[in-house]
Amino acid sequence: MTASLARRRRASKRDAMPALRPISLAPAHGLLARARLMAAAVVAALAASTGPGATQAAGETPPVHATTAALRLALGAETTVVLEENISTGYVWRYVDQQGDVGVRIDVVDLGHRRRAGTSANVGAAGLHRWHLRAAAPGRCELRFVYERPWERQPVRMHKLVVDVR
């Protein structure tokens, strides 16, 4: 066997089976520990989430986050109600009803969802839902809006607007 043939055989064996070399895990250990810590922090944050889409135990009703605002309008005055929503998650604001003094009337026109001015049209970007209000008769009433997924039984948010028309 010639020397060059022997070298080629040794080289092919070396290429076929790489030599086992001891490696140090010390530098990677710090990165691994940080990655595990970050993963644990993300899991903890998700578990603590109470916003729309938070997981609930079977049969448990999620809490409804309620807000209330007051508004005074002159008879015949008009205004716009604007609530932030993210329709890409399935959640939408819906006007439910008005309750109050006999004879009081607020005309409500749903203007729908629009993306926020100056933001991108990316999927997942929040937008604004608008309603046009007109004070049609004097008195005091409460308008109710709910933030929900239409296929779910319970809203996750409720907004009450107390309107005083004089």
C-alpha positions in Angstrom: 0.0 0.0 0.0 1.4 3.3 -0.9 1.7 6.2 1.5 -0.7 8.4 -0.3 -3.4 5.7 -0.4 -2.9 5.1 3.4 -3.3 8.9 4.0 -6.5 9.0 2.0 -8.0 6.1 3.9 -7.1 7.7 7.2 -8.6 11.0 6.0 -11.8 9.3 4.9 -12.2 7.5 8.3 -11.5 10.8 10.0 -14.2 12.6 7.9 -16.7 9.7 8.4 -16.3 9.7 12.2 -15.4 13.0 13.8 -13.2 12.8 16.8 -14.8 13.3 20.1 -13.4 16.4 21.8 -14.3 17.5 25.3 -16.3 20.7 25.2 -16.9 23.2 28.0 -20.5 24.1 28.8 -19.5 27.0 31.1 -20.0 29.8 28.5 -23.3 28.3 27.2 -24.5 27.6 30.8 -25.0 31.4 31.4 -27.0 31.7 28.1 -29.1 28.7 28.9 -29.9 30.0 32.4 -31.0 33.3 31.0 -33.1 31.6 28.3 -34.8 29.5 31.0 -35.4 32.5 33.2 -36.9 34.5 30.3 -39.2 31.5 29.4 -40.3 31.2 33.0 -41.1 35.0 33.1 -43.1 34.8 30.0 -45.1 31.8 31.3 -45.7 33.6 34.6 -46.9 36.7 32.8 -49.3 34.7 30.6 -50.6 32.9 33.6 -51.2 36.1 35.5 -53.0 37.8 32.6 -56.6 38.8 33.3 -57.4 40.6 30.0 -59.5 39.3 27.1 -58.6 35.8 26.2 -57.2 34.9 29.6 -57.8 31.2 30.4 -60.5 30.4 33.0 -61.2 27.2 34.9 -64.0 25.1 33.4 -67.4 26.6 34.2 -65.9 29.8 35.7 -67.3 33.1 34.5 -64.5 35.7 33.7 -64.8 38.9 35.6 -66.3 41.8 33.7 -64.3 45.0 33.8 -66.8 47.9 34.0 -66.3 51.6 33.5 -68.7 54.5 33.8 -68.5 58.1 32.4 -70.9 61.0 32.7 -71.9 63.4 29.9 -74.1 66.5 29.9 -75.7 67.5 26.6 -78.0 70.4 25.6 -81.3 69.3 23.9 -80.4 68.7 20.2 -76.7 68.6 20.8 -74.6 65.9 19.2 -71.4 64.1 20.2 -69.4 61.0 19.4 -68.5 58.1 21.7 -65.2 56.4 20.9 -64.0 53.1 22.5 -60.8 51.3 21.6 -61.2 47.7 20.3 -59.1 45.1 18.6 -61.3 43.2 16.2 -58.5 40.8 15.1 -58.9 39.1 18.5 -62.6 38.6 17.9 -63.6 41.2 20.5 -65.9 44.0 19.4 -67.9 46.8 21.2 -71.6 46.6 20.9 -74.2 49.2 21.9 -76.8 47.3 24.1 -79.5 49.7 25.3 -80.5 52.8 27.1 -82.4 53.0 30.4 -83.6 56.1 32.2 -86.3 58.7 32.7 -89.5 58.2 30.9 -89.5 60.2 27.6 -85.7 60.8 27.5 -84.2 59.8 24.2 -80.7 59.7 22.8 -80.5 58.7 19.2 -77.5 56.4 18.7 -76.0 55.7 15.3 -73.2 53.0 15.0 -70.4 54.4 12.9 -68.4 51.2 13.1 -64.7 50.3 13.5 -61.9 52.3 12.1 -58.2 51.9 12.5 -56.5 54.5 14.6 -55.1 57.5 12.6 -51.4 57.3 12.1 -51.1 53.5 12.8 -50.3 50.8 10.4 -52.9 48.5 9.0 -51.1 45.4 10.4 -53.1 42.5 11.6 -53.5 42.8 15.4 -53.4 46.6 15.5 -56.0 48.1 17.7 -58.6 50.4 16.3 -61.6 52.6 17.4 -65.3 51.9 17.4 -67.5 55.0 17.2 -71.1 55.9 17.8 -72.8 59.2 17.0 -75.2 60.5 19.7 -77.9 63.1 19.5 -79.9 64.4 22.5 -83.5 64.1 21.2 -85.5 64.5 24.4 -84.7 65.9 27.8 -84.0 63.8 30.9 -81.3 61.5 32.3 -80.4 58.0 30.9 -77.7 55.4 30.9 -76.3 54.0 27.7 -74.6 50.6 27.9 -71.9 49.2 25.7 -70.3 45.7 26.0 -67.0 44.4 24.7 -67.4 40.8 23.7 -66.9 38.0 21.3 -70.3 37.5 19.6 -70.1 33.7 20.1 -69.4 33.9 23.8 -72.0 34.3 26.5 -70.3 36.8 28.8 -68.7 40.2 27.8 -65.3 40.9 29.2 -65.9 44.7 29.5 -68.9 47.0 30.0 -69.0 50.7 29.6 -71.8 52.8 31.0 -72.4 56.3 29.8 -74.7 58.4 32.0 -76.2 61.2 29.8 -78.0 64.2 31.3 -79.9 66.1 28.6 -81.1 69.6 29.6 
